[in-house]
C-alpha cells in the first residue's frame, strides 16, 4: 500500500513539473510572439507618426529621396532611426521609446524648438551609420562624382567620428536650406542700390564713426576704444577657469577703433562679390600682387539658411577673414585688421575685472550639473547681454537681440566666436608675466586664437578671459574638395569675426 502511495505521489509531482514546463514553454512562446508583434507594430511608420507629430516629420520625409525617388523604394522610420539587428537594435528601441514616453508625459511639445532638433548635432544622435551602410553597401558607384569619391574615401579612412549626416542631412527629411553642393550662386543677392558711396568716411577725431564702404551702400559702426592698462587672464580662484588663461599679467594698449558688431553678411558679401573667383583653384595664388584674391564659391549655404543681413557672417576661414581686412583696408584707405587677443579681451571687459562685464559668475549661469539641468539656472542677466546655448535657439542672432557692453560693443560674448590675429599657445601668457605693451602673441604657430564663445556655448565659455582656438583639420573633415578649401570651413558654423581699425597718427 505504501508503495502505491509513493508511486502515485511521484506521478503527481512529475505531472505537476510537466504541466509547469509546458505552461512555461507556452508562456514563453506567447511572450516571444507577442513581443515580436509588439516590436513590429511599434516599428511601423504609422505608429512612429502617432507620437512624432511635429510639423516637419512626416511631410519632410515624403519630400525626401528616401520616399520620393525614381526606384519607388520607401525607406521607413526605423530603417534610419534604429540600428540594424545585431548592432543593439532592441536596446536602442527601448532607450528611444523611454525618451519619447517621458516627453509625452512630462513635456509640452508646443514648446520644443523643432528647428534646432533638425541640426546635425541633434540629428546624428538618432541616425545610425550602421543603418546607412546596410543599404548603401557600395560607396563608390559608377554615377558618383569625383567630389563624392573624395568624401567617401575620407569617410572610410578618417580617424575622426564622421556621420553620413555630415554630408547627407536632408536625405531622410528634406530641407531646402541644406545643400551639400558647390554653391556658385552664393552672394549674388547681396544688397544692391543705385546710390553707392564714392568714398569712405573721413575721420579727423578719435570718436565713434560710421564707416562707408566705397562702391556699395553698406555702412558699419566703429567704436573708439581708449588706450589703457588692464590685467589680462583669469586668477586661479575664478570659477570654471582653464589653465591656459593664466598667469594674470599686466597689459598696456594703445587706443584703437573696434567694430560695434561682428562683421555682417551685408559687409562680407560685398567683399565676396568684389574679389571672389569662380574658376580659381583653392590653393592657387593670384599672380597680381596689387589685387586682393578672395574666396572661391562655397559648398552649401554658409548662412545655414538662417538669413543674412546684419547676422554675423560665419563659416569663413581665418585666412578669409584676414583677407577681408586687407580688402577693407584697400577700399577705405584706413588700416583694418583682426584684433589682437589682448585688444579683444580689453574691449570685451569694458573696464571690468570680473568674469563678465556684468554681474554674476560662471557657476551661477552655467547649466552644467544634474540639478541645474532639472531646475534651471538664474540666467536673466546673462541672457540680456549674450546669445548662448540657453537662449540662441541653436543659431546666430542679429545684434539687436542683446544690449551693449560698457564700451558700446555688442555680442562680445556669445553669438559667434571671433578670430584674433594671434597664434594660439596654451602657455602664451607665461612670456608676459612682467607686463607687456601691445602684445601680438607668439611669432609662429599652427592655429589661431578665437574668443567670446558662441550660440552653442555654455556660460563658462563666455567669460571675458576664456580662450579657444581654431581647429582647421576638424573643421574641414567633410569638405569633398582636394585640396580642401582655404576659404570656407565645412564643419564649423559658429565662428565669425569683427574688425579693428588702427588710429592714424594725425587723428587728435
C-alpha positions as CSV (number, residue, x, y, z in Angstrom):
1,X,0.0,0.0,0.0
2,X,2.8,2.4,0.9
3,X,4.5,1.6,-2.4
4,X,1.5,2.6,-4.4
5,X,1.0,5.8,-2.4
6,X,4.6,6.7,-3.1
7,X,4.3,5.8,-6.7
8,X,1.2,8.0,-7.1
9,X,3.0,10.8,-5.3
10,X,5.9,10.6,-7.7
11,X,3.5,10.6,-10.7
12,X,1.7,13.7,-9.3
13,X,5.0,15.5,-8.9
14,X,6.1,14.6,-12.4
15,X,2.7,15.6,-13.8
16,X,3.0,19.0,-12.0
17,X,6.5,19.5,-13.3
18,X,5.5,18.5,-16.8
19,X,2.5,20.9,-16.7
20,X,4.7,23.6,-15.3
21,X,7.3,23.1,-18.0
22,X,4.5,23.1,-20.7
23,X,3.0,26.2,-19.2
24,X,6.4,27.9,-19.1
25,X,7.1,26.9,-22.7
26,X,3.7,28.1,-23.8
27,X,4.1,31.4,-21.9
28,X,7.5,31.8,-23.5
29,X,6.1,31.2,-26.9
30,X,3.2,33.6,-26.3
31,X,5.7,36.2,-24.9
32,X,8.0,35.9,-27.9
33,X,5.1,36.0,-30.4
34,X,3.5,39.0,-28.6
35,X,6.9,40.7,-28.1
36,X,7.7,40.2,-31.8
37,X,4.3,41.6,-32.9
38,X,4.8,44.5,-30.5
39,X,8.2,45.3,-31.9
40,X,6.9,45.1,-35.4
41,X,3.8,47.2,-34.6
42,X,5.8,49.9,-32.8
43,X,8.2,49.9,-35.7
44,X,5.6,50.9,-38.3
45,X,5.6,54.4,-39.9
46,X,2.0,54.9,-38.7
47,X,3.0,54.2,-35.1
48,X,6.0,56.5,-35.2
49,X,3.9,59.3,-36.6
50,X,1.3,58.9,-33.8
51,X,3.9,60.3,-31.3
52,X,6.2,62.3,-33.6
53,X,3.6,64.8,-34.5
54,X,5.9,67.8,-35.0
55,X,5.3,69.7,-38.2
56,X,8.1,68.6,-40.4
57,X,8.5,64.9,-39.6
58,X,6.1,63.1,-42.0
59,X,5.9,65.9,-44.6
60,X,9.6,66.4,-45.0
61,X,10.1,62.5,-45.1
62,X,7.7,62.3,-48.0
63,X,9.6,65.0,-49.9
64,X,12.9,63.3,-49.3
65,X,14.8,60.9,-51.5
66,X,14.0,58.1,-49.0
67,X,10.4,58.3,-50.1
68,X,10.1,60.3,-53.4
69,X,12.6,58.6,-55.7
70,X,12.8,57.0,-59.2
71,X,13.1,53.5,-57.9
72,X,9.9,53.7,-55.9
73,X,11.6,52.4,-52.8
74,X,10.4,53.6,-49.4
75,X,12.9,53.8,-46.5
76,X,10.9,53.6,-43.3
77,X,11.4,55.4,-40.0
78,X,13.2,52.5,-38.2
79,X,15.5,51.9,-41.2
80,X,17.4,55.0,-40.2
81,X,16.4,55.8,-36.6
82,X,17.3,52.3,-35.2
83,X,20.5,50.3,-35.8
84,X,20.1,47.0,-37.6
85,X,19.7,43.7,-35.8
86,X,23.0,42.6,-34.3
87,X,24.0,46.2,-33.6
88,X,21.9,46.9,-30.4
89,X,18.6,47.4,-32.1
90,X,16.4,46.4,-29.2
91,X,18.4,48.4,-26.7
92,X,18.2,51.5,-28.9
93,X,14.5,51.0,-29.4
94,X,13.9,50.7,-25.6
95,X,16.1,53.8,-25.0
96,X,14.4,56.0,-27.6
97,X,11.0,54.7,-26.6
98,X,11.6,55.6,-23.0
99,X,12.7,59.1,-24.0
100,X,9.5,59.5,-26.1
101,X,7.3,58.3,-23.2
102,X,9.0,60.8,-20.8
103,X,8.5,63.6,-23.3
104,X,4.8,62.8,-23.8
105,X,4.1,62.6,-20.0
106,X,6.2,65.5,-18.7
107,X,6.9,67.9,-21.6
108,X,4.9,70.2,-23.8
109,X,5.7,69.5,-27.5
110,X,4.5,73.0,-28.5
111,X,7.5,74.5,-26.6
112,X,10.1,72.4,-28.4
113,X,12.5,74.1,-30.8
114,X,11.9,71.7,-33.7
115,X,14.3,73.7,-35.9
116,X,17.1,73.1,-33.5
117,X,16.4,69.4,-33.4
118,X,17.0,69.2,-37.1
119,X,20.6,70.4,-36.7
120,X,23.4,68.0,-37.3
121,X,24.4,67.9,-33.6
122,X,21.0,66.6,-32.6
123,X,20.2,64.5,-35.7
124,X,23.3,62.4,-35.5
125,X,22.2,61.1,-32.1
126,X,19.1,59.4,-33.7
127,X,20.5,58.2,-37.0
128,X,22.9,55.2,-37.1
129,X,25.9,54.9,-39.6
130,X,25.4,51.1,-39.4
131,X,21.9,51.5,-40.8
132,X,23.2,53.7,-43.7
133,X,25.8,51.3,-44.8
134,X,23.5,48.3,-44.5
135,X,21.6,49.7,-47.5
136,X,24.4,51.7,-49.2
137,X,26.9,48.9,-49.4
138,X,28.6,50.2,-52.5
139,X,30.1,53.6,-51.6
140,X,31.7,54.0,-55.0
141,X,29.0,53.5,-57.6
142,X,29.7,54.5,-61.3
143,X,27.5,57.6,-61.0
144,X,29.4,59.0,-58.1
145,X,31.2,62.4,-58.7
146,X,34.9,63.0,-58.1
147,X,33.9,65.1,-55.0
148,X,31.7,62.2,-53.8
149,X,34.6,59.7,-54.2
150,X,36.9,62.0,-52.2
151,X,34.2,62.4,-49.5
152,X,33.5,58.7,-49.2
153,X,37.2,57.9,-49.2
154,X,37.7,60.4,-46.4
155,X,34.8,58.7,-44.5
156,X,36.4,55.3,-44.7
157,X,39.9,56.5,-43.8
158,X,39.2,59.3,-41.3
159,X,40.1,58.7,-37.7
160,X,37.5,61.3,-36.6
161,X,34.0,60.3,-35.9
162,X,32.2,61.2,-39.1
163,X,28.5,60.6,-39.6
164,X,26.8,60.1,-43.0
165,X,24.7,63.1,-42.0
166,X,27.6,65.5,-42.2
167,X,27.0,65.5,-46.0
168,X,23.5,63.9,-46.3
169,X,21.5,65.7,-43.6
170,X,18.5,66.2,-45.9
171,X,18.3,62.7,-47.4
172,X,15.8,61.3,-44.9
173,X,13.9,64.6,-44.1
174,X,14.1,67.1,-47.0
175,X,15.5,70.5,-46.0
176,X,15.6,73.1,-48.9
177,X,18.2,75.1,-46.9
178,X,20.7,72.2,-46.8
179,X,22.5,71.6,-50.0
180,X,25.9,69.8,-49.9
181,X,27.0,71.0,-53.3
182,X,29.0,73.7,-55.0
183,X,27.0,76.9,-54.5
184,X,28.0,79.2,-57.4
185,X,25.0,81.5,-56.9
186,X,26.0,82.4,-53.3
187,X,26.4,86.1,-52.8
188,X,24.6,87.3,-55.9
189,X,21.7,88.6,-53.8
190,X,23.9,91.0,-51.8
191,X,22.5,94.4,-51.1
192,X,22.0,96.4,-54.2
193,X,21.3,100.2,-54.6
194,X,21.6,102.9,-57.2
195,X,23.0,105.2,-54.6
196,X,26.5,104.0,-53.9
197,X,29.2,105.6,-51.7
198,X,32.0,107.1,-53.8
199,X,34.4,107.4,-50.8
200,X,34.9,106.2,-47.3
201,X,34.3,108.2,-44.1
202,X,36.9,110.9,-43.4
203,X,37.9,110.6,-39.7
204,X,39.7,113.6,-38.0
205,X,38.9,112.9,-34.4
206,X,39.1,110.0,-32.1
207,X,35.4,109.4,-31.7
208,X,32.9,106.8,-32.8
209,X,32.2,107.0,-36.6
210,X,30.2,105.2,-39.2
211,X,32.3,103.7,-42.0
212,X,31.1,103.7,-45.6
213,X,32.4,101.0,-48.0
214,X,33.0,102.7,-51.3
215,X,31.2,101.2,-54.3
216,X,28.4,99.9,-52.1
217,X,25.6,101.3,-49.9
218,X,26.9,99.4,-46.9
219,X,27.9,101.0,-43.6
220,X,29.0,99.8,-40.2
221,X,29.7,101.5,-36.9
222,X,33.2,101.8,-35.4
223,X,33.7,102.5,-31.7
224,X,36.6,104.5,-30.3
225,X,38.3,102.3,-27.6
226,X,40.6,104.5,-25.5
227,X,44.1,103.1,-24.7
228,X,44.8,101.9,-21.2
229,X,46.2,99.3,-18.9
230,X,44.4,96.2,-17.6
231,X,45.0,92.7,-16.1
232,X,44.7,90.1,-18.8
233,X,43.7,86.5,-18.0
234,X,41.8,84.9,-15.1
235,X,43.0,84.5,-11.5
236,X,43.3,80.9,-10.1
237,X,40.3,81.4,-7.9
238,X,38.0,82.3,-10.9
239,X,35.3,79.6,-11.1
240,X,35.5,77.2,-14.0
241,X,38.6,78.8,-15.5
242,X,41.1,76.8,-17.6
243,X,44.9,76.6,-17.2
244,X,45.6,78.5,-20.4
245,X,44.0,81.6,-19.0
246,X,47.0,82.4,-16.8
247,X,49.1,83.7,-15.3
248,X,47.3,87.0,-15.0
249,X,49.6,89.8,-16.4
250,X,49.5,93.5,-16.9
251,X,49.0,94.7,-20.5
252,X,49.2,98.3,-21.8
253,X,47.4,99.0,-25.0
254,X,47.3,102.0,-27.4
255,X,43.9,103.3,-28.5
256,X,42.1,101.7,-31.4
257,X,38.7,101.6,-33.2
258,X,36.7,98.4,-33.0
259,X,33.5,97.4,-34.9
260,X,30.4,97.7,-32.8
261,X,29.1,94.4,-34.1
262,X,30.6,91.3,-35.7
263,X,31.2,91.6,-39.5
264,X,27.7,91.1,-41.0
265,X,26.7,89.2,-44.2
266,X,25.9,92.6,-45.7
267,X,29.5,93.6,-45.3
268,X,31.1,90.3,-46.1
269,X,29.1,89.7,-49.3
270,X,30.4,93.0,-50.7
271,X,33.9,91.6,-50.3
272,X,32.8,88.3,-51.8
273,X,31.3,89.9,-54.9
274,X,34.3,92.1,-55.4
275,X,37.0,89.5,-55.0
276,X,35.7,86.0,-55.4
277,X,36.6,83.8,-58.3
278,X,34.5,81.0,-59.9
279,X,37.4,79.3,-61.7
280,X,40.4,79.7,-59.4
281,X,41.5,76.5,-57.6
282,X,41.6,76.5,-53.9
283,X,45.4,76.6,-53.4
284,X,46.1,78.8,-56.4
285,X,47.6,82.2,-55.6
286,X,46.8,85.4,-57.5
287,X,49.8,86.5,-59.5
288,X,48.8,90.1,-59.5
289,X,50.3,91.4,-56.2
290,X,48.1,94.6,-56.3
291,X,44.9,92.6,-56.4
292,X,43.0,91.0,-53.5
293,X,42.4,87.4,-54.2
294,X,39.2,86.5,-52.5
295,X,37.1,83.3,-51.8
296,X,36.2,80.7,-54.2
297,X,32.4,79.8,-54.1
298,X,31.4,77.8,-51.0
299,X,29.8,74.4,-50.7
300,X,26.3,74.5,-49.4
301,X,24.8,77.6,-47.7
302,X,27.3,79.3,-45.4
303,X,24.5,81.2,-43.8
304,X,22.8,77.9,-42.8
305,X,19.5,79.2,-44.2
306,X,19.1,81.5,-41.2
307,X,19.2,84.6,-43.3
308,X,21.9,87.2,-44.0
309,X,21.6,90.9,-43.5
310,X,23.0,92.0,-40.1
311,X,23.5,88.5,-38.8
312,X,27.2,87.7,-38.4
313,X,29.0,86.2,-41.4
314,X,30.2,82.7,-40.5
315,X,32.0,79.6,-41.8
316,X,34.8,81.6,-43.4
317,X,38.3,80.5,-42.5
318,X,40.8,82.7,-40.6
319,X,42.6,83.3,-43.9
320,X,39.4,84.6,-45.5
321,X,38.7,86.9,-42.5
322,X,42.2,88.2,-42.7
323,X,41.9,88.8,-46.5
324,X,38.6,90.6,-45.9
325,X,40.6,93.1,-43.6
326,X,43.2,93.6,-46.4
327,X,40.4,94.3,-48.9
328,X,38.7,96.7,-46.5
329,X,42.0,98.5,-46.0
330,X,42.4,98.9,-49.7
331,X,38.9,100.3,-50.4
332,X,38.7,102.6,-47.4
333,X,42.3,103.8,-47.2
334,X,42.3,103.0,-43.4
335,X,44.3,100.2,-41.7
336,X,41.8,97.5,-40.9
337,X,42.8,94.2,-39.3
338,X,41.8,91.5,-36.9
339,X,42.1,92.4,-33.2
340,X,45.0,91.0,-31.2
341,X,43.9,88.8,-28.4
342,X,44.8,91.5,-25.8
343,X,42.8,94.1,-27.7
344,X,39.9,91.7,-27.8
345,X,39.9,90.9,-24.1
346,X,40.4,94.6,-23.1
347,X,37.4,95.6,-25.3
348,X,35.3,92.7,-24.0
349,X,35.9,93.6,-20.4
350,X,35.0,97.2,-20.8
351,X,36.9,98.2,-17.7
352,X,35.6,95.2,-15.6
353,X,37.9,92.8,-13.7
354,X,35.1,90.2,-13.0
355,X,34.4,87.0,-15.1
356,X,31.9,89.0,-17.2
357,X,31.4,92.7,-17.8
358,X,28.0,92.3,-16.0
359,X,27.2,90.8,-12.6
360,X,27.4,87.1,-11.9
361,X,29.9,84.2,-12.2
362,X,30.1,81.1,-14.3
363,X,28.7,78.7,-11.7
364,X,25.6,80.9,-11.3
365,X,24.9,81.0,-15.0
366,X,26.1,77.6,-16.3
367,X,23.6,74.8,-16.9
368,X,26.1,72.1,-16.0
369,X,25.2,69.7,-13.2
370,X,22.1,67.5,-12.7
371,X,20.1,69.9,-10.5
372,X,20.8,72.9,-12.8
373,X,19.5,70.9,-15.8
374,X,16.4,69.9,-13.9
375,X,15.6,73.2,-12.1
376,X,17.3,75.6,-14.4
377,X,19.9,78.3,-13.7
378,X,19.3,82.0,-12.9
379,X,20.1,83.4,-16.4
380,X,18.1,86.6,-16.7
381,X,21.1,88.9,-16.6
382,X,23.4,87.0,-19.0
383,X,20.6,86.4,-21.5
384,X,20.2,90.2,-21.9
385,X,23.8,90.6,-22.9
386,X,24.8,87.3,-24.7
387,X,23.4,84.9,-27.2
388,X,24.5,81.4,-26.0
389,X,23.2,77.9,-25.6
390,X,20.3,78.7,-23.3
391,X,18.6,81.4,-25.5
392,X,20.0,81.1,-29.0
393,X,17.6,78.6,-30.5
394,X,20.7,76.9,-31.9
395,X,21.6,79.7,-34.3
396,X,23.4,83.0,-34.5
397,X,21.2,86.1,-33.9
398,X,21.0,89.7,-35.1
399,X,22.8,92.2,-32.9
400,X,19.6,93.9,-31.9
401,X,18.8,91.0,-29.7
402,X,21.3,92.0,-26.9
403,X,22.5,95.0,-25.0
404,X,26.0,96.5,-25.5
405,X,28.9,96.3,-23.0
406,X,30.3,99.4,-21.3
407,X,32.4,100.3,-24.4
408,X,29.2,100.2,-26.5
409,X,30.1,96.9,-28.3
410,X,27.5,94.2,-28.9
411,X,27.9,90.4,-28.8
412,X,31.5,90.4,-27.5
413,X,30.3,87.4,-25.5
414,X,28.4,84.7,-27.3
415,X,26.6,84.7,-30.7
416,X,29.7,83.5,-32.6
417,X,33.4,83.0,-31.7
418,X,35.6,85.8,-33.1
419,X,39.0,85.4,-34.8
420,X,42.0,87.1,-33.3
421,X,45.3,87.8,-35.1
422,X,47.4,85.8,-32.6
423,X,48.6,82.3,-33.0
424,X,47.4,80.2,-30.1
425,X,49.6,78.7,-27.4
426,X,48.4,77.3,-24.1
427,X,51.4,78.9,-22.4
428,X,51.5,82.2,-24.3
429,X,50.9,84.3,-21.1
430,X,54.0,83.0,-19.4
431,X,56.1,85.2,-21.6
432,X,54.2,88.3,-20.4
433,X,54.3,87.8,-16.6
434,X,56.3,91.0,-16.1
435,X,53.9,93.1,-18.1
436,X,53.8,93.9,-21.8
437,X,52.8,96.7,-24.3
438,X,50.6,96.0,-27.3
439,X,51.4,92.2,-27.3
440,X,50.8,90.3,-30.6
441,X,51.1,86.8,-29.4
442,X,53.5,84.0,-30.4
443,X,55.6,84.6,-33.5
444,X,54.5,81.3,-35.0
445,X,52.0,78.5,-34.5
446,X,49.5,76.2,-36.2
447,X,46.2,77.5,-35.1
448,X,44.8,81.0,-34.2
449,X,43.0,82.3,-31.1
450,X,39.2,82.6,-31.1
451,X,37.4,84.4,-28.4
452,X,34.0,85.1,-26.9
453,X,32.1,81.8,-27.1
454,X,29.1,81.2,-29.4
455,X,25.4,80.4,-29.6
456,X,26.4,76.8,-28.8
457,X,28.5,77.6,-25.7
458,X,27.7,77.2,-22.1
459,X,28.1,80.2,-19.8
460,X,31.5,79.2,-18.6
461,X,32.9,79.6,-22.1
462,X,31.6,83.2,-22.3
463,X,33.8,84.6,-19.6
464,X,35.9,87.5,-20.7
465,X,39.2,85.5,-20.1
466,X,38.0,82.3,-21.7
467,X,40.2,81.2,-24.6
468,X,39.8,78.8,-27.5
469,X,41.4,78.2,-30.9
470,X,40.7,77.2,-34.5
471,X,40.7,73.5,-35.3
472,X,41.4,73.6,-39.0
473,X,41.6,69.9,-39.7
474,X,38.5,69.0,-37.8
475,X,36.6,71.9,-39.4
476,X,37.3,70.6,-42.9
477,X,36.6,66.9,-42.4
478,X,33.6,66.7,-44.8
479,X,34.9,69.2,-47.4
480,X,35.0,66.9,-50.5
481,X,37.5,69.1,-52.4
482,X,41.1,68.2,-53.0
483,X,42.8,70.3,-51.9
484,X,40.4,71.3,-49.2
485,X,39.1,74.9,-49.2
486,X,41.3,77.6,-47.8
487,X,38.3,80.0,-47.7
488,X,35.4,78.1,-46.1
489,X,35.0,75.7,-43.2
490,X,32.7,72.7,-44.0
491,X,32.3,71.7,-40.3
492,X,32.2,74.9,-38.3
493,X,29.2,77.3,-38.3
494,X,29.7,79.3,-35.1
495,X,32.9,81.3,-35.8
496,X,33.0,84.8,-37.3
497,X,35.0,88.0,-36.6
498,X,34.9,91.7,-36.0
499,X,37.4,94.3,-37.3
500,X,39.8,96.7,-35.6
501,X,40.9,100.0,-37.3
502,X,44.3,101.4,-36.3
503,X,44.3,105.1,-35.3
504,X,46.1,107.4,-37.8
505,X,48.9,109.4,-36.2
506,X,47.2,112.6,-37.4
507,X,44.0,112.0,-35.5
508,X,43.5,114.0,-32.4
